[in-house]
Amino acid sequence: MWPSRSLRDPRPDRVPEEVDRVRRELIGRLDPWSYWVAAPSPDVPGDLAVVGTTGGSLILVCGFEGYLDARGDRLFVDGKPLGGFREAKIGAKRMRSKLAGRAVYTEVLPMICLSRAVAGASRTVKGVRVVRMEDLASEIAGREKTLSANRARRGAEALGTVAVTGQGARPDVEEPEI
């Protein structure tokens, strides 16, 4: 069973079905031999963790419907304030620390995924990347490659439950243990 942080989160924008929908979308669009989607451990705030050859990403899913509106440094979806920026940044720091504990040294990008809201281009607000669900996989895969596939897989396994992609490990990307 895939653990869902949304069941314990009282915020109205966190819906378990939305987290599952975003997880399925990511698994379907990311290269299964280069990226691993995991459920973060309970001490890491966030809905999904992705570790791949382009580094790590911690994703909070926002299920608000409507149009995204920016007013200064605040974002609103149909008049409801978009939150979770502090939570995303704290979670990214904790995730980076967990990865470093398994000798996977990489930056972790905090992200808020708008699963139902209509928004323009992705933007960074308060140090957190805010993206539409349709752009999430390309935002993750479009970063500079910083890890080998074996190290990325090891990092994802250190974070928690790794989603099954239906693909086995490729023997040609194995690297010797140090």
N, C-alpha and C positions, 0 to 999 in steps of 0.2 A: 504494500500500500504506500502511496506517495504521501508523505506528511504535508499538511497544509497549515501554514502559519495563520492564514486568514480566519480559521475557525476561532482562534483565540484573540484576534484583533477586533476591538469594538468599533473601529472606524467604518463608516458606511461605504467608503469607496473600495474596500477590500472584500471581494466576493470570491469564495473558493472556486466557483466555476470559471471565473475570469483568469485566475492563476493557472488552472489546468488548460484553458484555451491558449494562453500565451506560451505555456510549456510545450504543448503540442505543436504550435506554430514554429517555435525555435528549433525543436527536434527535427521538424520537417524541412527546414531551410538551411540549417548549418551543416557543414561537412562532418559526418559522424566520426571520422578519424582524426579530426583536428580540434573538435569542441565537445565538451561534456557539460551537460546541464544537471545541476544538483540542487537538492533542497538544503538550504543552509541549516546548520545546527541551531538549537534554540537560543544560544547566546549571541547569535548574529542576526540582528533585525533585518528582515528582507523576505521576499517571497521566492526568488530564484537566484541561484548563483551559476554563472557560466565561467568555465576556465577553458582556455584554448590556446592556440599558438600565438594569438594576439594579446594574451594577458587575461586578466580577470574582469568580470563585471558582476555587480550586485544589483538586482532588479527588484523594485517595488512596483506592484501592479495597481493602477488606479482604474476603477470601473465606472467612473462618472460618465454620463452621456451628455452630449452637447458640444458647444463650440468653445475652444480654448481662447481666453482673452488675457492679454498681458497689461497690467497696470503698474508701471514702475518696475520694481523687482518682485512683484507678486503675480501669481498666475491664478486664474479663475476658470472654472468650467461651468457655464450657464449660471454664473453668480456665486457658485460654491467655491471657496478657496481651496486651492490645491496644496496639500501638505505633504509631509514625509521627507522634507529636504534634510533636516537634522538627522532623522532616523537612517536615511540612506548613507549619509557621510559617516556616521558612527559604525554602521554595518560594514561599510567598505574598509574601514580601518581594522576592524576585528577580523574580517575575511583575509586581509593582507597578512595579518599576524599569524593566522592559522596556516596560511600557505607557506609562510617563511618557516614555520615549525616543521614542515616536511621538505625543506630545502627547495622550495619553489618561490623564487624571488621575482616578483612582478608587481606592477601597479594594478590596482583594482578601481575600476570606474564605477561610481555610484550612478544609477539610472532610475528614472521613473517612467514606466511604460503606460501610455494612455491607450487602454485596450478598446474603448468605445468612443472616445472624444474625437471630434474633428479638429485637427490642428494643422498648422503650416509646417515649415521646416523645423527640424530638430534644433534645440537651443540648449545652452548651458545657463542655469540659473542657480546662484548660490553654491556653485561648485558641483552641481548635480546635472547630468544630462537628461533632458526631458524629450522623449521620442514617442512617435506613434507606433502602434504594434506592427504596422506594415514596414516600418523602417528599422525595427529593432535588430534583425539579423544582419542587415548591411552595416549598421553602426558598429556592431561587435566585430564582424569580419573585416571591416574596412580599416581597422587600426594596424599599426606596424607590427610585424611578427617579432615576438620577443622570447618565445619559449619553444622547446621541442615538444612534439606531440606526447612523448612518454612522460615528460615532466608535467605537462598540463593535465594528463589523465591522473597522475599521482596526486596532484593538487586537488582535483575535483573529488577524488576518493577521500581525501582528508577532510572535506567540508561536510559531508553527510551522504544521504541517499542519492546515488547517481541514477538518472533516468535511463531506461533501456532504450537503445536506438535501433535495435534489430541488426546491428552490424557488429561483427567480431573485431578483435584487435588485428591490426595489420602487422605481420612480422617484420616488414621492412622499415618500420619506424622505431623499433626497439633500440634503446641505447643501453650500454653496459651500466650496471649499478656502480656507484662510486663508494 
